[in-house]
């Protein structure tokens, strides 16, 4: 895939528009020293690429530059519409309201959320900027798919500006219970912003139920089953459906890479470099307080202390990719994790064996597949997670039937990968027992569990996720048009 891009004329009309905080490209320096873009890795791009190719598709999002306005351009058959953000926009809208108000609130207040009116004002302003860009880009009766917690006001803004559009929204993180959501000073505005969509998708049924309960409690919407309708005096008169549409991965691509001889050889090399321990355990997370990394390290350290696990027999690889490094709670978390890593390695490493390899980096997909293949056990101990695609990637990598997935029951993946060893990460003793169960699980039991989970992933991959969501969005609109030809009545 080349790095060429073509500047496109503005104000074109596109039948399918994706809206997300970021464009699906990363800025790179080309061999001649000039700046260019390449496609960013990620499941969302993979899922939507076929839809983009089959229709006149555009993607609206921030391009990653600060205080920089770019013209629209085409890249790999996708029309890209950059939305400019200033440094102050990033501080108030992104680091502020999105990541220091909404993120902790939606993840069960593991870190207390902060409520600042200046952050909220900028969140509204930036959401309007995204909505305006979509309104200029979308053709009549186009399908618009808005993504994630940074843009929850966009559906209603679009409904007011362009009632002809078919509007879908997908929330990639959990949606909190009414008792938590009630804390948000702008709860009604957020709920009505989301309810401007025809279809709001969530990772789990509990998230959809939480949203509908909040709509009933904090707005004038009434609900029946999965559907919500506003009162007769409400400014918008659309039907909003809220359902679980759990996201997935490109299962076949991951499985194909897991059979690549070079990646298999790299996995063997990783084991050799670690001294060929009997058991390699793996954790792969963003360095985020929702991921339960401290709980995992505590359980692992105690297993080494009581000699249930021993240096030389076992090694834990912890990949913790950098995340929001300018936010205070994340800097504090990094210090705590690195202190725990130092304590474990200092107490238990020997000259010939390491008990813990801590890697504060991000890795390309091929290296990640090699790590998955090298690992006998994957530890996913999130305190709260919308889905956790790492768990699905690990399972898809193990077409050989080896490996055990230890999975937090507080992840969306736990609803689907039911053959995993499920854990409550708050219960350290319980988690220790489950880790020991995973380490000693026999090969036949491993193969049986992996087979069933892989069957699920093959039937429910990322392409079927996007296809099901968009088909349902089209069906809702078709039914609404049969009931009332005008979306404003």
KEDREN-557633 format. One record per residue (C-alpha): x, y, z; residue in one letter. Coordinates in steps of 0.2 Angstrom, whole numbers, always signed. Example, Ala and Ser with C-alpha at 12.3 -4.5 7.8 and 13.67 -1.06 7.14 Angstrom:
// residues 2
NODE|+62|-22|+39|A;
NODE|+68|-5|+36|S;
***
This chain:
// residues 489
NODE|+0|+0|+0|X;
NODE|+8|+16|-6|X;
NODE|+10|+33|+3|X;
NODE|+3|+43|-11|X;
NODE|-12|+54|-8|X;
NODE|-21|+66|-19|X;
NODE|-29|+82|-14|X;
NODE|-48|+82|-17|X;
NODE|-59|+96|-21|X;
NODE|-70|+101|-6|X;
NODE|-89|+101|-4|X;
NODE|-91|+84|-13|X;
NODE|-106|+74|-8|X;
NODE|-103|+56|-1|X;
NODE|-116|+43|+2|X;
NODE|-107|+35|+17|X;
NODE|-98|+46|+30|X;
NODE|-88|+40|+45|X;
NODE|-85|+52|+59|X;
NODE|-72|+49|+73|X;
NODE|-60|+59|+83|X;
NODE|-46|+53|+72|X;
NODE|-44|+51|+54|X;
NODE|-38|+33|+49|X;
NODE|-21|+39|+44|X;
NODE|-4|+42|+53|X;
NODE|+8|+56|+48|X;
NODE|+25|+49|+42|X;
NODE|+41|+57|+34|X;
NODE|+43|+51|+17|X;
NODE|+61|+45|+10|X;
NODE|+62|+62|+1|X;
NODE|+60|+71|+18|X;
NODE|+42|+78|+14|X;
NODE|+27|+74|+26|X;
NODE|+14|+61|+20|X;
NODE|+1|+49|+27|X;
NODE|+0|+31|+29|X;
NODE|-15|+20|+34|X;
NODE|-17|+18|+53|X;
NODE|-18|+1|+60|X;
NODE|-34|-4|+68|X;
NODE|-50|-14|+67|X;
NODE|-62|+0|+63|X;
NODE|-52|+4|+47|X;
NODE|-52|-14|+42|X;
NODE|-71|-16|+45|X;
NODE|-76|+0|+36|X;
NODE|-64|-1|+21|X;
NODE|-75|-13|+10|X;
NODE|-90|-2|+14|X;
NODE|-80|+14|+9|X;
NODE|-74|+5|-7|X;
NODE|-92|+0|-12|X;
NODE|-100|+17|-9|X;
NODE|-94|+35|-11|X;
NODE|-86|+35|+6|X;
NODE|-78|+49|+17|X;
NODE|-71|+50|+34|X;
NODE|-71|+65|+45|X;
NODE|-59|+67|+59|X;
NODE|-44|+76|+66|X;
NODE|-28|+73|+57|X;
NODE|-16|+74|+72|X;
NODE|-8|+91|+69|X;
NODE|-10|+105|+81|X;
NODE|-15|+122|+75|X;
NODE|-15|+116|+57|X;
NODE|-28|+117|+44|X;
NODE|-27|+104|+29|X;
NODE|-37|+103|+13|X;
NODE|-48|+87|+10|X;
NODE|-38|+73|+2|X;
NODE|-40|+55|-4|X;
NODE|-29|+41|+3|X;
NODE|-31|+23|-2|X;
NODE|-48|+26|-10|X;
NODE|-55|+35|+6|X;
NODE|-60|+53|+5|X;
NODE|-53|+61|+21|X;
NODE|-60|+77|+28|X;
NODE|-48|+84|+41|X;
NODE|-55|+94|+56|X;
NODE|-43|+106|+64|X;
NODE|-39|+107|+82|X;
NODE|-29|+119|+92|X;
NODE|-18|+116|+107|X;
NODE|-32|+123|+118|X;
NODE|-45|+112|+109|X;
NODE|-35|+97|+114|X;
NODE|-32|+102|+132|X;
NODE|-51|+106|+135|X;
NODE|-61|+95|+123|X;
NODE|-49|+80|+122|X;
NODE|-38|+79|+137|X;
NODE|-51|+88|+148|X;
NODE|-69|+83|+145|X;
NODE|-67|+68|+135|X;
NODE|-53|+60|+145|X;
NODE|-54|+67|+162|X;
NODE|-73|+69|+164|X;
NODE|-81|+56|+152|X;
NODE|-68|+42|+152|X;
NODE|-67|+40|+171|X;
NODE|-86|+42|+174|X;
NODE|-90|+29|+161|X;
NODE|-77|+17|+168|X;
NODE|-85|+16|+185|X;
NODE|-75|+31|+193|X;
NODE|-59|+21|+196|X;
NODE|-51|+38|+196|X;
NODE|-63|+53|+201|X;
NODE|-70|+62|+186|X;
NODE|-68|+81|+185|X;
NODE|-82|+93|+180|X;
NODE|-77|+110|+173|X;
NODE|-89|+121|+163|X;
NODE|-74|+127|+152|X;
NODE|-71|+109|+147|X;
NODE|-90|+106|+143|X;
NODE|-91|+122|+133|X;
NODE|-76|+117|+122|X;
NODE|-83|+99|+120|X;
NODE|-99|+107|+113|X;
NODE|-90|+118|+101|X;
NODE|-79|+104|+94|X;
NODE|-93|+93|+92|X;
NODE|-102|+106|+82|X;
NODE|-86|+108|+72|X;
NODE|-87|+90|+67|X;
NODE|-105|+90|+64|X;
NODE|-103|+105|+52|X;
NODE|-90|+96|+42|X;
NODE|-101|+81|+41|X;
NODE|-116|+91|+35|X;
NODE|-105|+99|+21|X;
NODE|-99|+82|+16|X;
NODE|-114|+70|+16|X;
NODE|-125|+68|+1|X;
NODE|-144|+69|+2|X;
NODE|-150|+53|+12|X;
NODE|-132|+48|+16|X;
NODE|-128|+36|+30|X;
NODE|-117|+43|+43|X;
NODE|-109|+33|+57|X;
NODE|-102|+42|+72|X;
NODE|-90|+34|+83|X;
NODE|-86|+35|+102|X;
NODE|-87|+46|+117|X;
NODE|-78|+61|+111|X;
NODE|-93|+65|+99|X;
NODE|-109|+61|+108|X;
NODE|-117|+77|+104|X;
NODE|-115|+75|+85|X;
NODE|-130|+64|+81|X;
NODE|-142|+77|+88|X;
NODE|-133|+92|+79|X;
NODE|-134|+82|+63|X;
NODE|-152|+78|+65|X;
NODE|-156|+97|+67|X;
NODE|-145|+102|+52|X;
NODE|-149|+87|+41|X;
NODE|-165|+78|+45|X;
NODE|-163|+68|+29|X;
NODE|-148|+58|+35|X;
NODE|-147|+40|+42|X;
NODE|-137|+42|+58|X;
NODE|-129|+28|+68|X;
NODE|-118|+30|+83|X;
NODE|-107|+17|+91|X;
NODE|-99|+19|+109|X;
NODE|-83|+9|+110|X;
NODE|-82|+10|+129|X;
NODE|-94|+5|+143|X;
NODE|-110|+16|+147|X;
NODE|-112|+18|+165|X;
NODE|-127|+14|+176|X;
NODE|-139|+28|+180|X;
NODE|-133|+30|+198|X;
NODE|-116|+35|+191|X;
NODE|-121|+44|+176|X;
NODE|-132|+55|+187|X;
NODE|-116|+64|+193|X;
NODE|-113|+72|+176|X;
NODE|-120|+90|+176|X;
NODE|-123|+89|+157|X;
NODE|-131|+72|+158|X;
NODE|-147|+78|+149|X;
NODE|-138|+86|+135|X;
NODE|-127|+70|+132|X;
NODE|-142|+59|+132|X;
NODE|-151|+69|+120|X;
NODE|-136|+71|+109|X;
NODE|-135|+52|+107|X;
NODE|-154|+50|+105|X;
NODE|-152|+60|+89|X;
NODE|-146|+44|+81|X;
NODE|-157|+31|+73|X;
NODE|-147|+17|+80|X;
NODE|-135|+18|+95|X;
NODE|-124|+3|+97|X;
NODE|-115|-3|+112|X;
NODE|-103|-17|+117|X;
NODE|-114|-26|+129|X;
NODE|-133|-27|+133|X;
NODE|-130|-20|+150|X;
NODE|-123|-4|+142|X;
NODE|-138|-2|+130|X;
NODE|-150|-5|+145|X;
NODE|-141|+8|+156|X;
NODE|-143|+21|+142|X;
NODE|-161|+17|+140|X;
NODE|-164|+19|+159|X;
NODE|-155|+35|+159|X;
NODE|-165|+42|+144|X;
NODE|-181|+37|+154|X;
NODE|-175|+45|+170|X;
NODE|-166|+61|+164|X;
NODE|-175|+66|+148|X;
NODE|-193|+67|+142|X;
NODE|-190|+51|+131|X;
NODE|-201|+36|+134|X;
NODE|-194|+18|+130|X;
NODE|-202|+2|+125|X;
NODE|-190|-13|+123|X;
NODE|-175|-7|+114|X;
NODE|-183|+9|+107|X;
NODE|-185|+27|+113|X;
NODE|-196|+41|+107|X;
NODE|-197|+59|+113|X;
NODE|-212|+68|+120|X;
NODE|-223|+76|+107|X;
NODE|-216|+93|+112|X;
NODE|-198|+88|+109|X;
NODE|-189|+98|+96|X;
NODE|-184|+82|+87|X;
NODE|-196|+68|+83|X;
NODE|-185|+53|+78|X;
NODE|-186|+35|+84|X;
NODE|-170|+29|+92|X;
NODE|-165|+11|+95|X;
NODE|-152|+6|+107|X;
NODE|-144|-12|+106|X;
NODE|-128|-22|+109|X;
NODE|-117|-23|+93|X;
NODE|-101|-31|+100|X;
NODE|-86|-26|+90|X;
NODE|-74|-39|+84|X;
NODE|-57|-42|+74|X;
NODE|-51|-47|+57|X;
NODE|-51|-65|+63|X;
NODE|-45|-73|+46|X;
NODE|-31|-60|+44|X;
NODE|-24|-64|+62|X;
NODE|-26|-83|+59|X;
NODE|-16|-81|+43|X;
NODE|-2|-72|+51|X;
NODE|-1|-84|+65|X;
NODE|+3|-97|+52|X;
NODE|+17|-87|+44|X;
NODE|+34|-96|+46|X;
NODE|+43|-80|+50|X;
NODE|+31|-76|+64|X;
NODE|+32|-93|+71|X;
NODE|+51|-93|+71|X;
NODE|+50|-76|+80|X;
NODE|+39|-83|+93|X;
NODE|+52|-97|+96|X;
NODE|+66|-84|+97|X;
NODE|+56|-75|+110|X;
NODE|+55|-90|+121|X;
NODE|+73|-94|+119|X;
NODE|+78|-76|+124|X;
NODE|+68|-78|+140|X;
NODE|+78|-94|+144|X;
NODE|+64|-106|+138|X;
NODE|+53|-106|+154|X;
NODE|+40|-119|+156|X;
NODE|+26|-106|+155|X;
NODE|+26|-88|+147|X;
NODE|+12|-77|+153|X;
NODE|+8|-61|+144|X;
NODE|-1|-45|+147|X;
NODE|-5|-32|+133|X;
NODE|-13|-16|+138|X;
NODE|-12|+3|+136|X;
NODE|-5|+10|+152|X;
NODE|-22|+15|+158|X;
NODE|-29|+13|+176|X;
NODE|-45|+4|+169|X;
NODE|-34|-11|+163|X;
NODE|-30|-18|+180|X;
NODE|-11|-19|+178|X;
NODE|-8|-16|+196|X;
NODE|-20|-30|+202|X;
NODE|-12|-42|+190|X;
NODE|+6|-38|+196|X;
NODE|+0|-40|+214|X;
NODE|-7|-57|+211|X;
NODE|+9|-62|+201|X;
NODE|+20|-56|+214|X;
NODE|+11|-65|+228|X;
NODE|+12|-81|+218|X;
NODE|+31|-79|+217|X;
NODE|+32|-75|+235|X;
NODE|+22|-91|+241|X;
NODE|+32|-101|+228|X;
NODE|+16|-107|+219|X;
NODE|+26|-100|+204|X;
NODE|+46|-100|+203|X;
NODE|+59|-91|+193|X;
NODE|+65|-101|+179|X;
NODE|+48|-110|+177|X;
NODE|+38|-95|+173|X;
NODE|+40|-77|+165|X;
NODE|+27|-64|+163|X;
NODE|+29|-52|+148|X;
NODE|+20|-36|+152|X;
NODE|+18|-24|+137|X;
NODE|+11|-7|+143|X;
NODE|+10|+5|+128|X;
NODE|+11|+23|+132|X;
NODE|-5|+32|+135|X;
NODE|-10|+50|+139|X;
NODE|+7|+54|+146|X;
NODE|+3|+72|+151|X;
NODE|-12|+67|+162|X;
NODE|-8|+67|+180|X;
NODE|-17|+51|+184|X;
NODE|-8|+42|+170|X;
NODE|+9|+48|+176|X;
NODE|+5|+42|+194|X;
NODE|+0|+25|+187|X;
NODE|+16|+23|+177|X;
NODE|+26|+27|+193|X;
NODE|+16|+14|+203|X;
NODE|+18|+0|+189|X;
NODE|+37|+3|+187|X;
NODE|+39|+2|+206|X;
NODE|+30|-14|+207|X;
NODE|+40|-21|+192|X;
NODE|+56|-16|+201|X;
NODE|+50|-25|+217|X;
NODE|+46|-41|+208|X;
NODE|+62|-42|+197|X;
NODE|+73|-37|+212|X;
NODE|+66|-50|+223|X;
NODE|+64|-65|+211|X;
NODE|+75|-63|+196|X;
NODE|+91|-74|+195|X;
NODE|+107|-71|+184|X;
NODE|+100|-84|+172|X;
NODE|+81|-81|+173|X;
NODE|+69|-66|+173|X;
NODE|+52|-67|+181|X;
NODE|+45|-51|+173|X;
NODE|+49|-42|+157|X;
NODE|+41|-25|+156|X;
NODE|+40|-17|+139|X;
NODE|+34|+1|+139|X;
NODE|+32|+2|+120|X;
NODE|+19|-1|+106|X;
NODE|+23|-15|+94|X;
NODE|+17|-18|+76|X;
NODE|+5|-32|+73|X;
NODE|+17|-45|+67|X;
NODE|+27|-44|+83|X;
NODE|+11|-44|+93|X;
NODE|+6|-61|+84|X;
NODE|+23|-68|+88|X;
NODE|+21|-63|+107|X;
NODE|+3|-71|+107|X;
NODE|+11|-87|+99|X;
NODE|+25|-87|+112|X;
NODE|+13|-85|+127|X;
NODE|+5|-100|+135|X;
NODE|-7|-89|+145|X;
NODE|-14|-72|+141|X;
NODE|-19|-61|+157|X;
NODE|-33|-49|+153|X;
NODE|-38|-42|+171|X;
NODE|-47|-25|+166|X;
NODE|-57|-17|+180|X;
NODE|-69|-11|+166|X;
NODE|-67|-13|+147|X;
NODE|-79|-10|+133|X;
NODE|-73|-25|+123|X;
NODE|-54|-29|+124|X;
NODE|-49|-34|+107|X;
NODE|-32|-41|+113|X;
NODE|-42|-56|+121|X;
NODE|-49|-59|+104|X;
NODE|-33|-57|+94|X;
NODE|-24|-70|+106|X;
NODE|-38|-83|+103|X;
NODE|-37|-80|+84|X;
NODE|-18|-82|+85|X;
NODE|-19|-99|+92|X;
NODE|-26|-110|+78|X;
NODE|-14|-123|+85|X;
NODE|-26|-126|+100|X;
NODE|-13|-121|+113|X;
NODE|-15|-107|+125|X;
NODE|-26|-101|+139|X;
NODE|-35|-85|+140|X;
NODE|-38|-78|+158|X;
NODE|-51|-65|+156|X;
NODE|-59|-52|+167|X;
NODE|-78|-54|+169|X;
NODE|-79|-35|+167|X;
NODE|-74|-35|+149|X;
NODE|-86|-35|+135|X;
NODE|-76|-50|+128|X;
NODE|-82|-60|+143|X;
NODE|-100|-61|+136|X;
NODE|-93|-70|+120|X;
NODE|-77|-79|+125|X;
NODE|-86|-90|+138|X;
NODE|-73|-104|+137|X;
NODE|-60|-92|+144|X;
NODE|-55|-94|+163|X;
NODE|-65|-79|+170|X;
NODE|-59|-69|+184|X;
NODE|-64|-55|+196|X;
NODE|-48|-44|+196|X;
NODE|-53|-36|+213|X;
NODE|-52|-53|+221|X;
NODE|-33|-56|+222|X;
NODE|-34|-73|+230|X;
NODE|-47|-79|+217|X;
NODE|-36|-72|+203|X;
NODE|-21|-81|+209|X;
NODE|-31|-98|+210|X;
NODE|-37|-95|+192|X;
NODE|-19|-91|+186|X;
NODE|-13|-107|+193|X;
NODE|-28|-116|+185|X;
NODE|-22|-109|+168|X;
NODE|-4|-113|+170|X;
NODE|-8|-132|+174|X;
NODE|-22|-134|+161|X;
NODE|-20|-150|+151|X;
NODE|-18|-149|+132|X;
NODE|-34|-157|+128|X;
NODE|-44|-145|+138|X;
NODE|-34|-130|+131|X;
NODE|-38|-136|+113|X;
NODE|-57|-139|+117|X;
NODE|-59|-121|+124|X;
NODE|-49|-113|+110|X;
NODE|-59|-122|+96|X;
NODE|-75|-116|+103|X;
NODE|-69|-98|+105|X;
NODE|-61|-98|+88|X;
NODE|-78|-104|+80|X;
NODE|-87|-89|+88|X;
NODE|-73|-77|+81|X;
NODE|-74|-84|+64|X;
NODE|-93|-82|+63|X;
NODE|-93|-65|+72|X;
NODE|-78|-55|+64|X;
NODE|-76|-37|+62|X;
NODE|-84|-37|+44|X;
NODE|-100|-45|+50|X;
NODE|-100|-32|+65|X;
NODE|-101|-17|+53|X;
NODE|-112|-26|+41|X;
NODE|-125|-30|+54|X;
NODE|-125|-13|+61|X;
NODE|-127|-4|+45|X;
NODE|-141|-17|+39|X;
NODE|-150|-13|+55|X;
NODE|-148|+6|+53|X;
NODE|-155|+4|+35|X;
NODE|-170|-6|+41|X;
NODE|-174|+7|+55|X;
NODE|-174|+20|+42|X;
NODE|-185|+10|+30|X;
NODE|-198|+7|+43|X;
NODE|-198|+25|+49|X;
NODE|-200|+31|+31|X;
NODE|-215|+19|+29|X;
NODE|-223|+26|+45|X;
NODE|-220|+45|+41|X;
NODE|-212|+51|+24|X;
NODE|-205|+66|+33|X;
NODE|-192|+64|+46|X;
NODE|-197|+80|+54|X;
NODE|-215|+75|+58|X;
***
